[in-house]
């Protein structure tokens, strides 16, 4: 029996790596739906290779090109309705939610309402609406399986463990390219500098977030939502080689850790195959497997506490988590605007935290609903754009 898979965000980093995993296991997986934005040529190539029943893109022009090039039996959809069609009408066993931002919120919730298993790789979705997501899954009996390497690590450590025995969660962070730089150098860092990640191969947005440690702040919020643990019991430790991905400390003092090479295909494969594991090798030698993770260059398991003064974005994320409600949604939205501005040269790297802080200051404490999340997202983007404009260099200083 094949497990059927649909992917929201198939042309992004997670989506393409997921298709790589699926291609290596044609006897286990079958793709039934693909949704992407504007990378039509790449989406068309994927659709030809995997022959899904449903394909969706962001704009009508792209849909017309897909209809003209794909077999007559392929159903092509557009925009929000297209995302929903891929998430629900393709009838997948597993929906991989790998889009950026809030574009696929409604599609994912529609799949949750039907009890689908969701492999969650969308940070913004869990950060902005994680409480609603978990509540919807409980109502329908749907399963949420995290794809992020750190949350996959925690998930794997918690299989079979009673939630009430969790004392604390520890997320590891690579520290990004600026870990050893002084604050002044970090503030003036270039886009090229920010994209030199020491261990992971990610997209532009996630790599910049890693440089600011905002990605780890977002992951703290995700961990709180997914595992029901408050901010004061979630800690971040910097681990430069990205071999140990997460730890769970239990009430009796025992600690579980998950170690693996820094390869996103491992947590993706685990999420797609769960509760099974993929048989990528005929026989696993325990020492060889450990050696693959702890090779000569990565043999040390060193850890350090993060510096909140040099990396203020991490503190802003903890603040948003403690305030709760729609504040995490505002944090995520404002950070998107700030990172976009930095990448295009509109602000300095050191201005990102200030843009986000401005948006948080203008975010009221309000009850959580999908509607209030949307409102907080829009308001935070407006406030962040105001802050970007105020932070942009004057013509004389450019």
C-alpha positions as CSV (number, residue, x, y, z in Angstrom):
1,X,0.0,0.0,0.0
2,X,1.3,3.4,-1.0
3,X,1.0,6.3,1.4
4,X,-0.4,9.3,-0.6
5,X,1.3,12.7,-0.1
6,X,0.2,16.2,-1.0
7,X,2.7,19.1,-0.6
8,X,1.9,22.8,-0.1
9,X,5.0,24.6,-1.1
10,X,6.5,22.0,-3.4
11,X,9.1,24.2,-5.1
12,X,10.6,25.5,-1.8
13,X,13.5,24.1,0.1
14,X,11.5,21.6,2.2
15,X,9.2,20.7,-0.7
16,X,12.0,19.8,-3.1
17,X,13.8,17.8,-0.4
18,X,10.6,16.0,0.4
19,X,10.1,15.0,-3.3
20,X,13.7,13.8,-3.2
21,X,12.8,11.5,-0.3
22,X,9.6,10.3,-2.0
23,X,11.5,9.6,-5.3
24,X,13.9,7.3,-3.4
25,X,10.9,5.3,-2.0
26,X,8.4,4.8,-4.9
27,X,7.2,1.6,-3.3
28,X,6.1,3.5,-0.2
29,X,4.8,6.9,-1.4
30,X,2.7,8.4,-4.1
31,X,2.2,12.1,-4.8
32,X,-1.4,13.1,-5.3
33,X,-1.2,16.9,-5.0
34,X,1.4,19.7,-5.5
35,X,1.0,23.4,-4.8
36,X,3.5,26.2,-5.4
37,X,3.6,29.9,-6.0
38,X,5.1,31.4,-9.1
39,X,7.9,29.0,-10.0
40,X,5.8,27.5,-12.8
41,X,8.7,25.8,-14.8
42,X,9.8,24.0,-11.7
43,X,6.2,23.0,-10.7
44,X,5.6,21.7,-14.2
45,X,8.8,19.6,-14.0
46,X,7.6,18.2,-10.7
47,X,4.1,17.5,-12.0
48,X,5.5,15.7,-15.0
49,X,7.7,13.5,-12.9
50,X,5.3,12.6,-10.1
51,X,1.9,12.8,-12.0
52,X,-0.3,14.2,-9.1
53,X,-4.0,14.3,-9.6
54,X,-4.1,18.0,-8.4
55,X,-1.7,20.9,-9.2
56,X,-2.1,24.5,-8.0
57,X,-0.2,27.7,-8.4
58,X,-0.6,31.3,-7.4
59,X,-1.8,33.1,-10.6
60,X,-4.2,32.4,-13.5
61,X,-1.4,32.8,-16.1
62,X,0.6,30.0,-14.5
63,X,-2.5,27.8,-14.3
64,X,-3.1,28.3,-18.0
65,X,0.5,27.3,-18.8
66,X,0.1,24.2,-16.6
67,X,-3.2,23.2,-18.2
68,X,-1.6,23.5,-21.7
69,X,1.4,21.3,-20.7
70,X,0.0,18.6,-18.4
71,X,-2.1,15.6,-19.3
72,X,-5.9,16.3,-19.7
73,X,-6.7,14.3,-16.5
74,X,-4.6,16.6,-14.3
75,X,-6.8,19.0,-12.3
76,X,-5.2,22.5,-12.1
77,X,-6.4,25.1,-9.6
78,X,-5.4,28.6,-8.6
79,X,-4.8,30.7,-5.4
80,X,-6.4,30.0,-2.1
81,X,-9.0,27.6,-3.6
82,X,-6.1,25.7,-5.3
83,X,-4.3,25.3,-2.0
84,X,-7.5,24.0,-0.4
85,X,-8.0,21.6,-3.3
86,X,-4.5,20.2,-3.0
87,X,-4.9,19.9,0.8
88,X,-8.3,18.3,0.8
89,X,-9.7,17.3,-2.5
90,X,-6.5,15.3,-3.5
91,X,-7.4,13.1,-0.4
92,X,-3.8,12.6,0.8
93,X,-2.9,10.4,3.7
94,X,-0.3,13.0,4.7
95,X,-0.3,16.7,3.9
96,X,3.1,18.4,4.0
97,X,2.6,22.0,4.9
98,X,5.8,23.7,3.7
99,X,4.7,27.1,2.4
100,X,6.1,30.3,3.8
101,X,3.9,32.9,5.6
102,X,0.2,32.8,6.1
103,X,-1.0,31.9,2.6
104,X,-2.0,28.3,3.3
105,X,-3.6,28.8,6.8
106,X,-7.1,28.1,5.6
107,X,-6.1,25.1,3.5
108,X,-4.2,23.5,6.4
109,X,-7.2,24.0,8.8
110,X,-9.5,22.5,6.2
111,X,-7.3,19.4,6.1
112,X,-7.2,19.3,9.9
113,X,-11.0,19.4,10.1
114,X,-11.1,16.2,8.0
115,X,-8.7,14.4,10.3
116,X,-5.7,14.4,8.0
117,X,-2.2,13.9,9.2
118,X,-0.2,17.1,8.8
119,X,3.5,17.1,8.5
120,X,4.2,20.7,9.6
121,X,7.1,22.6,8.2
122,X,5.5,26.1,8.2
123,X,7.0,28.1,11.1
124,X,4.5,31.0,10.6
125,X,1.5,28.6,10.9
126,X,2.5,27.2,14.3
127,X,3.9,30.5,15.6
128,X,0.8,32.5,14.7
129,X,-2.0,30.0,15.1
130,X,-0.4,27.0,17.0
131,X,-2.9,27.0,19.8
132,X,-5.8,26.9,17.2
133,X,-3.9,24.3,15.2
134,X,-3.5,21.9,18.2
135,X,-7.1,22.4,19.3
136,X,-8.4,21.7,15.8
137,X,-6.3,18.5,15.7
138,X,-7.7,17.3,19.0
139,X,-11.3,17.9,17.9
140,X,-10.9,16.0,14.7
141,X,-8.4,13.3,15.7
142,X,-5.8,14.6,13.2
143,X,-2.1,14.1,13.8
144,X,0.5,16.9,13.8
145,X,4.0,15.6,13.1
146,X,6.7,18.3,13.1
147,X,9.3,18.5,10.3
148,X,11.7,21.1,11.7
149,X,14.8,19.2,12.8
150,X,14.6,20.5,16.3
151,X,10.9,19.8,16.8
152,X,11.3,16.4,15.1
153,X,14.0,15.7,17.6
154,X,11.8,16.5,20.5
155,X,8.9,14.6,19.0
156,X,11.1,11.5,18.6
157,X,12.3,11.8,22.2
158,X,8.7,12.1,23.5
159,X,7.2,9.1,21.6
160,X,5.7,6.9,24.4
161,X,6.5,9.3,27.2
162,X,3.8,10.8,29.4
163,X,3.5,14.6,28.7
164,X,3.1,15.4,32.4
165,X,6.7,14.1,33.0
166,X,8.3,16.7,30.8
167,X,10.5,18.9,33.0
168,X,12.0,21.0,30.2
169,X,12.8,21.1,26.5
170,X,16.1,22.2,25.1
171,X,16.5,23.4,21.5
172,X,19.9,23.6,19.9
173,X,21.0,26.4,17.7
174,X,23.9,26.6,15.3
175,X,24.5,30.2,16.3
176,X,24.6,31.2,12.6
177,X,27.5,33.0,10.9
178,X,27.7,35.8,13.5
179,X,28.1,33.8,16.7
180,X,31.7,35.0,17.4
181,X,31.3,38.5,16.1
182,X,31.1,41.7,18.3
183,X,27.8,43.5,18.3
184,X,29.1,46.4,16.1
185,X,30.1,44.0,13.3
186,X,26.8,42.2,13.5
187,X,24.8,45.4,13.2
188,X,26.6,46.3,9.9
189,X,26.8,42.8,8.4
190,X,25.9,42.4,4.7
191,X,23.4,40.1,3.1
192,X,26.2,37.9,1.8
193,X,27.6,37.6,5.3
194,X,24.2,36.6,6.7
195,X,23.7,33.9,4.1
196,X,27.0,32.1,5.0
197,X,25.4,29.5,7.3
198,X,28.0,27.2,8.9
199,X,26.0,23.9,8.7
200,X,22.6,24.0,7.1
201,X,21.5,24.6,3.5
202,X,18.3,26.6,3.7
203,X,16.4,29.3,1.8
204,X,17.2,33.0,2.1
205,X,14.6,33.9,4.7
206,X,15.4,31.0,7.1
207,X,19.2,31.6,6.7
208,X,18.8,35.3,7.6
209,X,16.6,34.3,10.6
210,X,19.4,31.9,11.7
211,X,21.9,34.7,11.6
212,X,19.7,36.8,13.9
213,X,18.6,33.8,16.0
214,X,15.0,34.8,15.2
215,X,14.6,31.3,13.8
216,X,15.4,29.9,17.2
217,X,13.0,32.3,18.8
218,X,10.2,31.2,16.5
219,X,11.1,27.6,17.2
220,X,10.8,28.2,21.0
221,X,7.2,29.4,20.3
222,X,6.6,26.4,18.1
223,X,7.8,24.0,20.8
224,X,5.6,25.6,23.4
225,X,2.5,25.2,21.1
226,X,3.3,21.7,19.9
227,X,4.3,20.2,23.2
228,X,2.3,22.3,25.7
229,X,5.3,23.6,27.6
230,X,5.6,27.2,28.8
231,X,8.3,29.6,27.9
232,X,10.2,29.3,31.3
233,X,10.7,25.6,30.7
234,X,12.1,25.9,27.2
235,X,15.8,26.7,26.8
236,X,18.1,27.4,23.8
237,X,21.7,26.2,23.7
238,X,24.1,27.0,20.9
239,X,25.7,23.9,19.4
240,X,27.9,24.9,16.5
241,X,28.1,21.5,14.7
242,X,24.3,20.9,14.5
243,X,24.5,17.2,15.3
244,X,22.4,17.2,18.5
245,X,19.1,18.7,17.6
246,X,17.1,18.6,20.8
247,X,16.9,17.3,24.4
248,X,14.0,16.5,26.7
249,X,14.6,16.6,30.4
250,X,12.2,14.5,32.4
251,X,10.9,14.9,35.9
252,X,13.1,12.0,37.2
253,X,16.3,13.7,36.0
254,X,16.8,11.5,32.9
255,X,17.5,13.2,29.6
256,X,16.8,12.0,26.1
257,X,18.6,13.5,23.1
258,X,18.3,13.0,19.3
259,X,21.4,13.2,17.2
260,X,21.7,13.0,13.4
261,X,23.7,14.6,10.6
262,X,22.4,18.1,9.6
263,X,20.3,16.9,6.7
264,X,16.7,18.0,6.4
265,X,15.8,14.8,4.5
266,X,16.0,12.9,7.7
267,X,13.2,14.7,9.7
268,X,11.2,15.0,6.4
269,X,11.5,11.2,5.9
270,X,10.5,10.5,9.5
271,X,7.4,12.8,9.3
272,X,6.3,11.1,6.0
273,X,6.8,7.6,7.2
274,X,5.7,8.0,10.8
275,X,5.2,5.9,12.9
276,X,7.5,3.8,10.7
277,X,11.1,4.6,9.7
278,X,12.4,4.5,6.2
279,X,14.6,1.5,5.3
280,X,17.4,3.5,3.6
281,X,20.0,0.9,4.3
282,X,19.6,-2.9,4.6
283,X,21.4,-3.1,7.9
284,X,22.4,-0.3,10.3
285,X,25.5,-0.8,12.3
286,X,25.1,1.2,15.5
287,X,28.7,2.4,15.6
288,X,28.6,3.3,11.9
289,X,25.4,5.3,12.3
290,X,26.8,7.2,15.2
291,X,30.0,7.8,13.3
292,X,28.1,9.3,10.4
293,X,26.7,11.9,12.8
294,X,29.9,12.4,14.8
295,X,32.4,12.4,12.0
296,X,35.9,13.8,12.5
297,X,34.9,17.4,12.1
298,X,31.8,17.1,14.3
299,X,33.0,14.9,17.1
300,X,32.7,17.5,19.9
301,X,29.3,18.0,21.6
302,X,30.0,21.6,22.9
303,X,27.2,23.9,24.1
304,X,26.9,27.5,25.1
305,X,24.1,29.8,26.2
306,X,23.0,32.5,23.7
307,X,23.9,36.1,24.1
308,X,20.5,38.0,24.2
309,X,22.2,41.4,23.9
310,X,24.0,40.6,20.7
311,X,21.0,38.7,19.4
312,X,17.9,40.7,20.6
313,X,15.5,38.9,18.2
314,X,15.6,35.8,20.5
315,X,14.5,37.9,23.5
316,X,11.7,39.4,21.4
317,X,10.4,35.9,20.6
318,X,10.3,35.0,24.3
319,X,8.5,38.2,25.0
320,X,5.9,37.4,22.3
321,X,5.4,33.9,23.7
322,X,4.9,35.1,27.3
323,X,2.3,37.7,26.1
324,X,0.5,35.1,24.0
325,X,-2.6,35.8,22.0
326,X,-1.9,37.3,18.6
327,X,1.5,38.7,19.6
328,X,3.4,35.8,18.2
329,X,1.6,36.3,14.9
330,X,2.7,39.9,14.9
331,X,6.3,38.9,15.7
332,X,6.4,36.6,12.7
333,X,4.8,39.0,10.3
334,X,7.0,41.9,11.3
335,X,10.1,39.8,11.0
336,X,9.1,38.9,7.4
337,X,8.9,42.5,6.5
338,X,12.2,43.3,8.3
339,X,14.1,40.5,6.6
340,X,12.7,41.4,3.2
341,X,13.8,45.0,3.7
342,X,17.3,43.8,4.8
343,X,17.7,41.5,1.8
344,X,16.8,44.3,-0.6
345,X,19.2,46.8,1.1
346,X,16.5,48.9,2.7
347,X,17.8,48.5,6.3
348,X,20.9,47.3,8.1
349,X,21.0,43.8,9.7
350,X,21.1,45.5,13.1
351,X,17.8,47.2,12.4
352,X,15.8,44.0,12.1
353,X,15.2,43.7,15.8
354,X,14.1,47.3,16.1
355,X,11.5,46.9,13.3
356,X,10.1,43.9,15.0
357,X,10.1,45.6,18.5
358,X,8.1,48.5,17.0
359,X,5.5,46.2,15.7
360,X,5.2,44.4,19.0
361,X,4.8,47.6,20.9
362,X,1.8,48.5,18.7
363,X,0.2,45.0,19.1
364,X,-2.6,44.9,21.7
365,X,-3.3,41.9,23.8
366,X,-6.5,40.3,22.4
367,X,-8.2,36.9,22.3
368,X,-6.9,34.4,19.8
369,X,-9.0,33.4,16.7
370,X,-8.1,32.9,13.1
371,X,-9.7,36.3,12.3
372,X,-7.7,38.1,15.0
373,X,-4.5,36.4,13.8
374,X,-5.2,37.8,10.3
375,X,-5.8,41.2,11.8
376,X,-2.6,41.1,13.9
377,X,-0.6,40.0,10.9
378,X,-1.9,42.9,8.7
379,X,-1.3,45.4,11.5
380,X,2.2,44.2,12.3
381,X,3.1,44.4,8.6
382,X,1.9,48.0,8.4
383,X,3.8,48.9,11.6
384,X,6.9,47.1,10.4
385,X,6.9,49.0,7.1
386,X,6.6,52.2,9.0
387,X,9.7,51.2,11.0
388,X,11.6,50.2,7.9
389,X,10.9,53.6,6.3
390,X,12.1,55.3,9.4
391,X,15.2,53.1,9.6
392,X,16.1,53.4,5.9
393,X,19.3,55.3,5.2
394,X,18.8,58.8,3.8
395,X,20.0,59.4,0.2
396,X,23.1,61.2,1.5
397,X,24.1,58.2,3.6
398,X,23.5,55.5,1.0
